[in-house]
Protein backbone atom coordinates (compact mmCIF):
# COMPACT_ATOMS: atom_id res chain seq x y z
CA UNK A 1 0.00 0.00 0.00
CA UNK A 2 1.20 3.48 -0.83
CA UNK A 3 0.30 5.80 2.04
CA UNK A 4 3.74 7.05 3.09
CA UNK A 5 4.53 10.71 3.73
CA UNK A 6 6.29 11.07 0.37
CA UNK A 7 2.97 10.38 -1.39
CA UNK A 8 1.42 13.56 0.00
CA UNK A 9 3.50 15.61 -2.46
CA UNK A 10 2.75 13.49 -5.52
CA UNK A 11 -0.12 14.12 -7.94
CA UNK A 12 -2.86 11.51 -7.71
CA UNK A 13 -3.50 8.95 -10.43
CA UNK A 14 -6.14 6.24 -10.79
CA UNK A 15 -5.66 3.09 -12.85
CA UNK A 16 -8.87 1.30 -13.82
CA UNK A 17 -8.28 -2.41 -14.39
CA UNK A 18 -5.57 -4.92 -13.49
CA UNK A 19 -4.83 -6.76 -16.68
CA UNK A 20 -1.23 -6.55 -17.81
CA UNK A 21 -1.85 -3.05 -19.23
CA UNK A 22 -3.15 -1.66 -15.93
CA UNK A 23 -0.55 -3.46 -13.85
CA UNK A 24 2.36 -2.26 -15.96
CA UNK A 25 0.97 1.31 -16.07
CA UNK A 26 0.67 1.33 -12.28
CA UNK A 27 4.18 -0.07 -11.89
CA UNK A 28 5.75 2.46 -14.24
CA UNK A 29 3.95 5.45 -12.71
CA UNK A 30 4.18 4.63 -8.99
CA UNK A 31 7.39 6.60 -8.42
CA UNK A 32 5.95 9.83 -9.80
CA UNK A 33 2.30 9.56 -8.76
CA UNK A 34 0.21 8.44 -5.83
CA UNK A 35 -1.42 5.50 -7.61
CA UNK A 36 -4.76 3.94 -6.74
CA UNK A 37 -5.70 0.83 -8.70
CA UNK A 38 -9.35 -0.17 -9.12
CA UNK A 39 -10.36 -3.76 -9.93
CA UNK A 40 -13.95 -4.95 -10.33
CA UNK A 41 -13.15 -8.55 -9.36
CA UNK A 42 -12.18 -9.93 -5.95
CA UNK A 43 -8.54 -10.29 -6.98
CA UNK A 44 -6.17 -8.51 -9.35
CA UNK A 45 -7.06 -9.22 -12.94
CA UNK A 46 -4.37 -11.34 -14.61
CA UNK A 47 -5.17 -14.12 -12.19
CA UNK A 48 -8.88 -13.45 -11.79
CA UNK A 49 -9.89 -16.64 -13.60
CA UNK A 50 -7.04 -18.93 -12.50
CA UNK A 51 -8.02 -22.26 -10.94
CA UNK A 52 -6.31 -24.72 -8.62
CA UNK A 53 -5.59 -28.20 -9.99
CA UNK A 54 -4.72 -31.03 -7.62
CA UNK A 55 -3.46 -34.49 -8.58
CA UNK A 56 -0.91 -36.90 -7.14
CA UNK A 57 -1.00 -34.78 -3.99
CA UNK A 58 0.25 -31.71 -5.85
CA UNK A 59 -1.72 -28.47 -6.21
CA UNK A 60 -0.80 -25.95 -8.88
CA UNK A 61 -2.51 -22.85 -10.29
CA UNK A 62 -3.65 -22.94 -13.92
CA UNK A 63 -3.88 -19.58 -15.68
CA UNK A 64 -6.97 -18.99 -17.82
CA UNK A 65 -6.14 -18.24 -20.55
CA UNK A 66 -2.49 -19.23 -20.88
CA UNK A 67 -0.03 -16.34 -21.01
CA UNK A 68 2.57 -17.35 -23.58
CA UNK A 69 4.92 -15.23 -25.65
CA UNK A 70 8.03 -15.28 -27.83
CA UNK A 71 11.23 -13.30 -27.67
CA UNK A 72 11.03 -11.93 -31.22
CA UNK A 73 7.72 -10.09 -30.78
CA UNK A 74 7.41 -9.23 -27.07
CA UNK A 75 10.27 -6.80 -26.48
CA UNK A 76 8.66 -4.61 -23.81
CA UNK A 77 7.04 -7.58 -22.06
CA UNK A 78 10.38 -9.40 -21.85
CA UNK A 79 12.08 -6.25 -20.58
CA UNK A 80 9.37 -5.71 -17.94
CA UNK A 81 9.52 -9.31 -16.73
CA UNK A 82 13.31 -9.20 -16.55
CA UNK A 83 13.18 -5.92 -14.62
CA UNK A 84 10.75 -7.23 -11.99
CA UNK A 85 12.51 -10.60 -11.68
CA UNK A 86 10.05 -12.97 -13.37
CA UNK A 87 11.63 -16.30 -14.33
CA UNK A 88 10.92 -17.29 -17.95
CA UNK A 89 10.99 -20.84 -19.33
CA UNK A 90 10.53 -22.40 -22.76
CA UNK A 91 7.22 -24.05 -23.58
CA UNK A 92 6.52 -26.68 -26.26
CA UNK A 93 3.49 -25.77 -28.39
CA UNK A 94 3.99 -28.13 -31.33
CA UNK A 95 0.74 -29.45 -32.72
CA UNK A 96 -1.48 -32.06 -34.30
CA UNK A 97 -4.29 -31.13 -36.73
CA UNK A 98 -7.34 -33.31 -37.30
CA UNK A 99 -10.60 -32.93 -39.22
CA UNK A 100 -14.23 -33.37 -38.14
CA UNK A 101 -13.84 -37.19 -38.22
CA UNK A 102 -10.70 -37.00 -36.04
CA UNK A 103 -8.57 -38.03 -39.01
CA UNK A 104 -5.06 -36.70 -38.44
CA UNK A 105 -4.00 -34.37 -41.26
CA UNK A 106 -0.70 -33.11 -39.87
CA UNK A 107 1.35 -33.94 -36.79
CA UNK A 108 4.62 -32.17 -36.02
CA UNK A 109 7.06 -31.81 -33.17
CA UNK A 110 9.78 -29.34 -32.23
CA UNK A 111 13.46 -29.93 -31.57
CA UNK A 112 16.39 -27.67 -30.68
CA UNK A 113 19.40 -27.50 -32.99
CA UNK A 114 22.04 -25.22 -31.58
CA UNK A 115 20.22 -22.00 -30.72
CA UNK A 116 17.36 -22.59 -33.17
CA UNK A 117 14.12 -24.51 -33.01
CA UNK A 118 13.30 -26.92 -35.83
CA UNK A 119 9.94 -28.50 -36.64
CA UNK A 120 9.64 -32.07 -37.97
CA UNK A 121 6.82 -34.37 -39.02
CA UNK A 122 5.75 -36.95 -36.43
CA UNK A 123 4.07 -40.35 -36.61
CA UNK A 124 2.21 -41.22 -39.78
CA UNK A 125 2.60 -37.68 -41.10
CA UNK A 126 5.94 -38.87 -42.50
CA UNK A 127 3.95 -41.05 -44.91
CA UNK A 128 1.16 -38.56 -45.65
CA UNK A 129 1.13 -36.71 -48.96
CA UNK A 130 -1.24 -34.13 -47.44
CA UNK A 131 1.19 -33.45 -44.58
CA UNK A 132 4.14 -33.02 -46.96
CA UNK A 133 2.04 -30.72 -49.15
CA UNK A 134 1.20 -28.54 -46.14
CA UNK A 135 4.84 -28.52 -45.04
CA UNK A 136 5.96 -27.38 -48.50
CA UNK A 137 3.26 -24.70 -48.70
CA UNK A 138 4.24 -23.49 -45.22
CA UNK A 139 7.87 -23.14 -46.26
CA UNK A 140 6.86 -21.21 -49.39
CA UNK A 141 4.51 -18.93 -47.44
CA UNK A 142 7.08 -17.91 -44.82
CA UNK A 143 9.82 -17.41 -47.41
CA UNK A 144 7.57 -15.00 -49.30
CA UNK A 145 6.32 -13.30 -46.13
CA UNK A 146 9.91 -12.51 -45.11
CA UNK A 147 10.49 -10.97 -48.53
CA UNK A 148 7.22 -9.00 -48.45
CA UNK A 149 7.43 -7.60 -44.91
CA UNK A 150 9.09 -4.43 -46.17
CA UNK A 151 6.39 -3.66 -48.74
CA UNK A 152 4.89 -0.20 -48.25
CA UNK A 153 1.43 -1.21 -49.48
CA UNK A 154 0.77 -3.85 -46.83
CA UNK A 155 -1.06 -1.39 -44.57
CA UNK A 156 -3.59 -0.88 -47.37
CA UNK A 157 -4.29 -4.60 -47.67
CA UNK A 158 -6.24 -6.90 -45.41
CA UNK A 159 -4.52 -10.15 -44.50
CA UNK A 160 -7.14 -11.95 -46.58
CA UNK A 161 -6.18 -9.79 -49.58
CA UNK A 162 -2.54 -10.62 -49.00
CA UNK A 163 -3.20 -14.36 -48.82
CA UNK A 164 -5.06 -14.21 -52.10
CA UNK A 165 -2.50 -12.04 -53.89
CA UNK A 166 0.49 -14.02 -52.60
CA UNK A 167 -0.87 -17.33 -53.83
CA UNK A 168 -0.56 -18.92 -50.39
CA UNK A 169 -1.28 -22.65 -50.53
CA UNK A 170 -4.92 -23.50 -49.77
CA UNK A 171 -4.21 -26.58 -47.62
CA UNK A 172 -1.72 -24.73 -45.43
CA UNK A 173 -3.98 -21.68 -45.03
CA UNK A 174 -7.19 -23.57 -44.22
CA UNK A 175 -5.71 -26.40 -42.14
CA UNK A 176 -2.88 -24.67 -40.25
CA UNK A 177 -2.51 -20.91 -40.68
CA UNK A 178 -6.09 -19.76 -40.02
CA UNK A 179 -6.61 -22.16 -37.06
CA UNK A 180 -3.29 -21.10 -35.52
CA UNK A 181 -3.92 -17.38 -35.92
CA UNK A 182 -7.55 -17.65 -34.80
CA UNK A 183 -6.46 -19.05 -31.44
CA UNK A 184 -3.55 -16.58 -31.22
CA UNK A 185 -5.90 -13.66 -31.87
CA UNK A 186 -8.88 -15.40 -30.15
CA UNK A 187 -11.24 -14.68 -33.02
CA UNK A 188 -12.82 -16.41 -36.01
CA UNK A 189 -11.19 -16.92 -39.40
CA UNK A 190 -12.88 -13.93 -41.01
CA UNK A 191 -11.56 -11.62 -38.30
CA UNK A 192 -8.06 -12.99 -39.00
CA UNK A 193 -8.53 -12.20 -42.69
CA UNK A 194 -9.73 -8.68 -41.78
CA UNK A 195 -6.49 -7.78 -39.97
CA UNK A 196 -4.22 -5.29 -41.76
CA UNK A 197 -1.66 -7.36 -43.64
CA UNK A 198 1.37 -5.55 -42.19
CA UNK A 199 0.30 -6.24 -38.58
CA UNK A 200 -0.21 -9.94 -39.27
CA UNK A 201 3.03 -10.34 -41.22
CA UNK A 202 5.01 -8.53 -38.52
CA UNK A 203 3.93 -11.24 -36.07
CA UNK A 204 4.39 -14.15 -38.48
CA UNK A 205 7.94 -13.09 -39.43
CA UNK A 206 9.13 -12.10 -35.95
CA UNK A 207 11.00 -15.36 -35.41
CA UNK A 208 8.39 -17.22 -33.39
CA UNK A 209 8.89 -20.36 -35.47
CA UNK A 210 12.65 -20.31 -34.90
CA UNK A 211 12.74 -19.02 -31.31
CA UNK A 212 9.74 -20.90 -29.92
CA UNK A 213 7.17 -20.16 -27.21
CA UNK A 214 7.91 -19.13 -23.62
CA UNK A 215 5.94 -18.54 -20.43
CA UNK A 216 6.43 -17.28 -16.89
CA UNK A 217 7.79 -20.19 -14.88
CA UNK A 218 5.46 -19.65 -11.91
CA UNK A 219 2.46 -18.23 -13.75
CA UNK A 220 0.60 -14.98 -13.21
CA UNK A 221 0.43 -15.41 -9.43
CA UNK A 222 4.16 -14.65 -9.41
CA UNK A 223 3.75 -11.63 -11.70
CA UNK A 224 0.85 -9.68 -10.23
CA UNK A 225 2.29 -8.95 -6.73
CA UNK A 226 5.57 -7.76 -8.26
CA UNK A 227 3.70 -4.99 -10.09
CA UNK A 228 1.48 -3.86 -7.23
CA UNK A 229 4.26 -2.56 -5.00
CA UNK A 230 3.74 0.91 -3.49
CA UNK A 231 0.25 1.36 -4.91
CA UNK A 232 -3.17 1.20 -3.28
CA UNK A 233 -5.27 -1.68 -4.63
CA UNK A 234 -9.07 -1.58 -4.34
CA UNK A 235 -10.71 -4.83 -5.36
CA UNK A 236 -14.46 -5.41 -5.73
CA UNK A 237 -14.64 -1.85 -7.06
CA UNK A 238 -16.35 -1.75 -10.46
CA UNK A 239 -16.39 1.76 -11.95
CA UNK A 240 -19.64 3.31 -13.14
CA UNK A 241 -18.40 6.65 -14.50
CA UNK A 242 -15.38 8.86 -15.06
CA UNK A 243 -16.16 12.54 -15.63
CA UNK A 244 -14.44 15.94 -15.61
CA UNK A 245 -14.42 17.75 -12.24
CA UNK A 246 -12.71 21.09 -12.61
CA UNK A 247 -8.99 20.49 -13.02
CA UNK A 248 -9.39 16.82 -12.06
CA UNK A 249 -11.41 13.76 -13.04
CA UNK A 250 -14.04 12.20 -10.80
CA UNK A 251 -14.08 8.40 -10.60
CA UNK A 252 -17.46 7.08 -9.44
CA UNK A 253 -17.80 3.45 -8.37
CA UNK A 254 -20.97 1.44 -8.89
CA UNK A 255 -21.46 1.53 -5.12
CA UNK A 256 -21.84 5.32 -5.38
CA UNK A 257 -18.50 6.24 -3.81
CA UNK A 258 -16.46 8.83 -5.71
CA UNK A 259 -12.98 10.33 -5.62
CA UNK A 260 -11.17 12.92 -7.72
CA UNK A 261 -7.76 12.35 -9.30
CA UNK A 262 -5.27 14.49 -11.19
CA UNK A 263 -4.86 11.81 -13.88
CA UNK A 264 -6.85 8.67 -14.77
CA UNK A 265 -5.60 5.69 -16.81
CA UNK A 266 -8.44 3.50 -18.10
CA UNK A 267 -6.89 0.08 -18.68
CA UNK A 268 -10.12 -1.70 -19.60
CA UNK A 269 -11.28 -3.12 -22.89
CA UNK A 270 -12.49 -0.58 -25.42
CA UNK A 271 -16.21 -1.28 -25.03
CA UNK A 272 -15.89 -1.13 -21.25
CA UNK A 273 -13.92 2.12 -21.40
CA UNK A 274 -16.59 3.65 -23.65
CA UNK A 275 -19.28 2.81 -21.11
CA UNK A 276 -17.33 4.48 -18.26
CA UNK A 277 -16.27 7.84 -19.63
CA UNK A 278 -18.69 10.77 -19.57
CA UNK A 279 -18.08 14.10 -21.28
CA UNK A 280 -15.67 12.61 -23.85
CA UNK A 281 -18.09 12.03 -26.72
CA UNK A 282 -15.47 11.96 -29.47
CA UNK A 283 -13.40 9.35 -27.67
CA UNK A 284 -16.47 7.25 -26.93
CA UNK A 285 -17.35 7.23 -30.63
CA UNK A 286 -13.81 6.16 -31.52
CA UNK A 287 -13.79 3.43 -28.85
CA UNK A 288 -17.01 2.03 -30.28
CA UNK A 289 -15.20 1.42 -33.57
CA UNK A 290 -12.92 -1.17 -31.92
CA UNK A 291 -14.31 -4.62 -32.82
CA UNK A 292 -14.17 -7.50 -30.37
CA UNK A 293 -15.10 -11.17 -30.33
CA UNK A 294 -16.36 -13.49 -27.63
CA UNK A 295 -14.64 -16.75 -26.76
CA UNK A 296 -14.95 -19.58 -24.30
CA UNK A 297 -12.17 -21.47 -22.51
CA UNK A 298 -12.52 -24.77 -20.65
CA UNK A 299 -10.06 -26.45 -18.26
CA UNK A 300 -10.79 -30.17 -18.02
CA UNK A 301 -9.40 -33.71 -17.90
CA UNK A 302 -11.54 -35.27 -20.69
CA UNK A 303 -9.17 -37.10 -23.07
CA UNK A 304 -12.04 -38.19 -25.33
CA UNK A 305 -11.78 -34.99 -27.36
CA UNK A 306 -8.30 -35.90 -28.61
CA UNK A 307 -7.83 -37.53 -32.04
CA UNK A 308 -5.68 -40.36 -30.63
CA UNK A 309 -4.39 -41.69 -27.30
CA UNK A 310 -2.58 -38.94 -25.43
CA UNK A 311 0.73 -40.81 -25.42
CA UNK A 312 3.02 -39.53 -28.17
CA UNK A 313 0.84 -36.58 -29.15
CA UNK A 314 2.24 -33.08 -29.47
CA UNK A 315 0.93 -30.75 -26.76
CA UNK A 316 -1.52 -28.74 -28.91
CA UNK A 317 -4.43 -30.45 -30.70
CA UNK A 318 -6.30 -28.52 -33.41
CA UNK A 319 -9.74 -29.87 -34.32
CA UNK A 320 -10.48 -28.28 -37.72
CA UNK A 321 -13.94 -29.20 -39.03
CA UNK A 322 -14.50 -28.40 -42.69
CA UNK A 323 -16.76 -25.39 -43.15
CA UNK A 324 -16.34 -24.10 -39.60
CA UNK A 325 -15.31 -20.50 -38.94
CA UNK A 326 -13.13 -21.45 -35.95
CA UNK A 327 -11.03 -24.35 -34.74
CA UNK A 328 -11.26 -26.10 -31.40
CA UNK A 329 -7.80 -25.99 -29.82
CA UNK A 330 -6.74 -28.07 -26.81
CA UNK A 331 -3.43 -27.71 -24.98
CA UNK A 332 -2.10 -30.60 -22.89
CA UNK A 333 -0.90 -28.46 -19.99
CA UNK A 334 1.27 -31.19 -18.48
CA UNK A 335 3.35 -31.30 -21.67
CA UNK A 336 3.33 -27.57 -22.40
CA UNK A 337 3.77 -25.99 -18.95
CA UNK A 338 6.80 -27.12 -16.97
CA UNK A 339 5.44 -26.28 -13.51
CA UNK A 340 2.55 -28.74 -14.04
CA UNK A 341 4.76 -31.73 -14.85
CA UNK A 342 4.25 -34.74 -12.63
CA UNK A 343 0.48 -34.32 -12.44
CA UNK A 344 -2.29 -36.15 -14.25
CA UNK A 345 -3.17 -34.93 -17.73
CA UNK A 346 -5.25 -31.76 -17.81
CA UNK A 347 -6.26 -29.66 -20.80
CA UNK A 348 -7.18 -26.10 -21.63
CA UNK A 349 -9.53 -25.98 -24.62
CA UNK A 350 -10.34 -22.80 -26.53
CA UNK A 351 -13.66 -22.67 -28.40
CA UNK A 352 -14.93 -26.10 -27.28
CA UNK A 353 -17.15 -27.56 -30.01
CA UNK A 354 -17.57 -31.08 -28.71
CA UNK A 355 -19.12 -32.09 -25.44
CA UNK A 356 -16.75 -32.14 -22.48
CA UNK A 357 -17.90 -34.49 -19.72
CA UNK A 358 -19.29 -32.25 -16.93
CA UNK A 359 -17.61 -34.31 -14.21
CA UNK A 360 -14.24 -33.69 -15.88
CA UNK A 361 -14.53 -29.94 -16.29
CA UNK A 362 -12.74 -27.81 -13.70
CA UNK A 363 -13.74 -24.40 -15.06
CA UNK A 364 -15.25 -22.66 -18.07
CA UNK A 365 -14.65 -18.96 -18.67
CA UNK A 366 -16.20 -16.66 -21.28
CA UNK A 367 -14.27 -13.54 -22.27
CA UNK A 368 -13.94 -10.93 -25.00
CA UNK A 369 -10.88 -9.84 -26.95
CA UNK A 370 -10.36 -6.92 -29.37
CA UNK A 371 -9.40 -7.48 -33.00
CA UNK A 372 -7.88 -5.09 -35.54
CA UNK A 373 -9.23 -3.85 -38.87
CA UNK A 374 -8.07 -1.01 -41.06
CA UNK A 375 -10.95 1.09 -39.72
CA UNK A 376 -10.19 0.33 -36.06
CA UNK A 377 -6.55 1.18 -36.68
CA UNK A 378 -7.62 4.66 -37.85
CA UNK A 379 -9.80 5.01 -34.74
CA UNK A 380 -6.90 4.06 -32.46
CA UNK A 381 -4.61 6.54 -34.17
CA UNK A 382 -7.22 9.25 -33.53
CA UNK A 383 -7.46 8.16 -29.88
CA UNK A 384 -3.72 8.41 -29.46
CA UNK A 385 -3.74 11.86 -31.06
CA UNK A 386 -6.45 13.00 -28.63
CA UNK A 387 -4.19 12.03 -25.73
CA UNK A 388 -1.44 14.27 -27.05
CA UNK A 389 -3.55 17.40 -26.59
CA UNK A 390 -2.35 19.88 -23.93
CA UNK A 391 -4.07 19.46 -20.59
CA UNK A 392 -5.24 15.90 -21.26
CA UNK A 393 -5.94 13.98 -18.03
CA UNK A 394 -7.73 10.86 -19.35
CA UNK A 395 -5.49 8.13 -20.72
CA UNK A 396 -6.62 4.98 -22.54
CA UNK A 397 -4.43 1.95 -22.10
CA UNK A 398 -4.86 -1.60 -23.35
CA UNK A 399 -3.90 -4.11 -25.99
CA UNK A 400 -6.17 -2.42 -28.56
CA UNK A 401 -4.16 0.84 -28.30
CA UNK A 402 -0.97 -0.36 -30.05
CA UNK A 403 -0.06 -1.04 -33.69
CA UNK A 404 0.10 -4.77 -33.01
CA UNK A 405 -2.06 -7.84 -32.56
CA UNK A 406 -3.86 -7.23 -29.22
CA UNK A 407 -1.65 -9.54 -27.16
CA UNK A 408 0.40 -9.05 -23.98
CA UNK A 409 3.05 -7.05 -25.83
CA UNK A 410 0.53 -4.57 -27.23
CA UNK A 411 -0.88 -4.03 -23.74
CA UNK A 412 2.56 -3.28 -22.27
CA UNK A 413 3.41 -1.08 -25.28
CA UNK A 414 0.34 1.02 -24.53
CA UNK A 415 1.26 1.43 -20.86
CA UNK A 416 4.81 2.43 -21.77
CA UNK A 417 3.44 5.10 -24.13
CA UNK A 418 1.14 6.50 -21.41
CA UNK A 419 3.90 6.46 -18.80
CA UNK A 420 6.24 8.33 -21.13
CA UNK A 421 3.57 10.97 -21.81
CA UNK A 422 3.22 11.43 -18.06
CA UNK A 423 6.95 11.96 -17.60
CA UNK A 424 7.90 8.61 -16.08
CA UNK A 425 11.26 7.01 -16.74
CA UNK A 426 11.00 3.57 -18.38
CA UNK A 427 13.67 1.61 -16.50
CA UNK A 428 14.66 -0.68 -19.39
CA UNK A 429 14.78 2.02 -22.09
CA UNK A 430 17.97 3.95 -22.81
CA UNK A 431 17.51 7.69 -22.73
CA UNK A 432 14.23 7.50 -20.81
CA UNK A 433 12.93 10.91 -19.70
CA UNK A 434 13.71 12.04 -16.21
CA UNK A 435 10.93 11.66 -13.68
CA UNK A 436 8.53 14.61 -13.69
N, C-alpha and C positions, 0 to 999 in steps of 0.2 A: 504494500500500500504506500502511496506517495503523499504523506501528510506532514513532511518535515518542514522546518522553518524556511529552508531555501525555496520551497514551493510558493511561499507567500509573495515572492517578487517575480514569479513567472506568469506570463499570460496563460489563460485557461483554454483548454482544447478538449473537445469531446470526439471520441471515435465510436461510430455506430457500427457494430458487428465485429465478430472475432473469427472470421475466416483468416486465411493467410494474409490477405490484403490489410485487414484491420489490425491484426497482430503486428505485422511488420511496420505499418504506419505508426502505431503506438510505440513500438520499440525505437524507431528512428527519431521520434519527436520528444521522447520523455526527458531528454536532457535540457531542452529549450522551452518546454511547456509543462504546465501542470495538467496531466492527461487523465481523463476519466473515460473508461471504456464501458460501453453499454452492450449487453448481450441479452437477447430475448429468451434464450434457453437457460436451463439450470446449470450448465457448465459451458466453458469457453468453446467456441464453435468448431474448430478443426476436429475435436474429439466428441462432438455432441452426439454422433450416431454410433460411436464405437461400442462393441459388445465384448463381453468376456467369453472365452472359450476354454473349457476344461476337459482334458482327457489325459489318461495315464497319470493322474495326480498332478498335472501341470495346468496352471491357468495363465492364459496370455490374452492381451487385448487385440482385437481385430478392428482395424480402421475401415470405416465405410464412408465413401469408397476408398480404394487403395490410393496412396499418394506415392506415385512413382515418377521418375524423371530421368533425364540423360544429360551428360556433361556438355554436349555440343549445343544444346538449346537453352539451358537453364542457368545462364551465367550469374544473374543476380541472386537466384535462389541458392545456388551453390555457395556463393560468397557469403550470403546471410547465414546459412547453416554452419559454414566453417567459422564465421565470426562468433557465433553463440555456442559453439562447441558440440554440434550435433554430429554423431558418428554416422557415416554413410557406407552402405554395403552394396555389392552388386546383386542383381536379382534376375533370375532366368525367366524370360517371358517368350520362349519359343513356343510354336503352336501346332495344332492339328485342326484341319478344316474338313467338315463333313456336310453332306446335303440333308434334305428333309427325310431321307430314308436311313440316315446315319452311315451312309457309304462314305468312307474316307477318300477325300480328293487329294489332299496334300498333307504331309506330316514332315516337319523339319525340327532339327535340334540346333543348338548353338555350341560352339567350342571356341576356346581361346588359342590363338596362335601368335606368340610373342605378345605385343601389346594390343592386337586387334582381335575382334570377334568374328568368327566365320560361321555361316549357316550351312547345314548339310541335310540332305534328304534322309528320312528315317523309315525303318520298316519296309512295307511293301511299296512305298512311294518310289523306291529305287527302281522298281519294275513297272511303274505307271507312266504311260505316255502323257496323260493329262498333267501329272505332277512335273514332268520334265518340260512340258510346254509352258506351264505357269512359271517355272524357274527361269526359263529363257526369256519370257516376256518381262519378268521382273528385272532381270539384268539389263534388258534393253531400255525399260522405262527409266531406271535410275541413272543410267549412262546419259540419256537424253536430258533428264531433269537437271543433272549437274551442269550440262552445257547451257541449258536454257535459263538458269537461275538469274543470270545477269541481264536478261531481256527487259527493256524499258516498257514494253507493252503489257507485261503480265498483270499489272494493277488494273488494266482495263478489261481483263478477261476473268470469267468465272473459272473455277477449277474444272467444272464440267466442260466448258469451252476448250480449255487446255487439253483435257483428255481426248476430246474428239479431234482437235487439230494435230495433236502429237502422234496420233495413230497408236495409242497405248493398247496393248493386247487385251482383248475382251475377257478372256478367261482369268487373267491376272487381276484386272480391274474388278470384275464382278465377284470373284471368289475370295480374293485376298485384300486388295487395296481398299475398296469401299467398306468391307466389314472391319478392317483394322482401324481405319480413320473414323468410322462411326462410333466405335467404342472409345477411341482417343478423345474425340470431340463430344462424346455423349449426345449424339443426334442421329437422325435417319440419313439414308444415303443421299436424298435430294438436298438436304442441308449441307452435306459435305460438298456436293457439286456446286452449291451456291457460293461457297467461300471464294474470295478473291484468289486468283491463281498464285500470286506472289507470296501470300501468307502461307498457303498450303505447301508450296515448293520450298520455302525457307525451312519449314519443319522437316520435310521429307529428305532434304539434302544436308541436314545439320550434322550428320555423322551418327545418328541413333543406331543405324544398322551395323556400324563398325564398332561403336563404343559400348553399346548395350544399355540396359535399363538398370537404374539404381533406386534405392529407397533408404529412408532413415532407419537405422538399425533397431531402434527401440520404439518406432512408431510415433504418432502425433503426441502421445502422452508425455514424451520426452521433450517435445518441441514447444508446446504451448506455455509451460511455466517459465521457460527461458526468455520468452518475449513479453511476459507480463510483470517484469521487475520494475519497481518504482512507478507503478501506475495504480490508479484506483479502479477495480473491476466491479461492476454492478451486473450481476446475473438476474434472470427472471425480470428483465426490464425492457419489454418491447416498446418501441418508440411510435407514438401516434403522429407527431407533427414536429417539423423544424421550421421556424419562421423568424423573420427579421425582428429585432427588438432594439431599436436605436443603433448604437455602434456595436451591438453584439447579436448573437442568434439565440433564440429561446428553443430549448429541447424539451418537448412535452411527452411524458410517458403515457402509456395507455391506462395507467392507474390514476392519471390526473396530475401527478407531480411534475413540476417544471423547474428548469435551471437555465441560466444564461451563460454563454461561453463566448470567448473572444474569437475562436475559430472552431469549425465543426467539420470533421471528415466523415463522410457517409460511405462506409465500406460494406454496403449491402448490394444485392443484385439490382440491376437497372430498374426492373418493374417495382421492386420494393422501395428503392430510393425515390422513384417518381411519386409513389403514394405517400411518402413522408413529407416532402418539401412543399411549403406553402409560400406564395409570393415570388416564385421563380418559374413563371409560366413557360418561358422559352426553354429552359432546361428540362422541364417536365415533358414538353413536346419532343425534345430530342431523345430523352431517355425512353420514351414510348416507341421509338424507332428501332430499339435494340431487340432483335428476335431472341426467343429462348425456346427450349424444348424440355419436355418432361421425360423422366426416366425412372426406372425402378431397379433396385439392387437387392438381391437376396443372399444371405449367408446361410449355408446349409451343409448337410452331410450326405445328401442323396446322390449316390454314384450312378443311378439309373439313367441320368441325363447324358452320360458320356457315351461316345460312339464305340468304345471298346473297354475291356478291363483296364482299371487305372494303372496297373503295372506297365511300365515302359512308355506311357504317354508323355508327351511334352506338357508343360504346366498349363498352357492356355488352350482351351477347346472352343473353336468357332463353329456354331451350328448355323449353316447358311442355306435356309430353304429358298428354292427357286421362286421368284416373284415377290419375295418379302422386301419391305423397305428398310429392315434392320436385321442384324444378326443377333443371335443369342450367344453370349461370350462368358465362359466359365473359367475361373482361375483356380487351380489347385494350390491353395495357400501354403500347404506344407512343403511343396516343391519350390514355390516362388519366393517365399518370405522366410529368411533364415531363422528368425527368432521363433518361428512356429515349428521348426523341425523337432522330431521326436514325439509329436502328437498324432492322433488319428486324423485321417484325411478329412479336410473341410474345404468347402468351395465358396467363392464369391461369384455370383452370376449376375451379369448385367442384362437387362431386358429379357427376363425369363419368359419363354414362349410355352414351354412344356410344363406339365404339372410337377411341382416339387412336393414330395410327401410332407404333409403338415407336421408330423411328428419328427421330421428331420430338419425343419427350418428354425434357425436360431433368431433371425431377424429379417425384416423386409422394410426397406426405406425408399420412399418416393422423394425425388428432388428435381430441381430445374437447373439448367445450365444455359448460358448465353451462347449464341453462335454469331458468325460474322458474315455479312453480305457487303456488296459494294455500297449500298445505301446506308447500312449501319456504320460503316467505316466513315462516311461523310458526317454522320451525326456525331460520332465520337470525336472527330476532329473539331467540330463546332463546339462540343462540350469542353474540350481542352482549351480552345481559344477563349471561351467565356471565363475560365479560371485564371487566365492571364490578365484580366482586367484589373486596373488599380482598385484597391479597397475590397477585393473579393475576400469573403470569409467562409464560404461554403465550398468544400472540396469533395469531389466524387472520386472514389477509389475502388477498384475491383478489376477482375480479370477482363471485363469487357472494355476497359479504358486504355488498352495498349494495342499496338499494331502487331498483334500476334494471335495465335489460337488461344482462346480463353482458358489457359491452364495455370498451374502454380506460378510459372515464370511471369506471365502477363500480370497476375495479381501483384507480385512483388515489384515488377517494373512500375506499376501505377503508384504504389506507395512510395517508391524512391522518387518519382517525379513530384509528388505532392510534398514530400519532406524537403526536397531541394527548393521548391517554390517558397516554403516557409522558413528557409534559411538554415536548415539543419545540415550538419556535416554527415555524409554517408561514409561510414568508417572503412569500407573496403574500396572506395573510389579515390584514385589519385587526384589531387587538386580539388577536393571537395570544399565547398564554401565554409568559411568560418561560422561558428554558431552565432545566431542573431542575438 
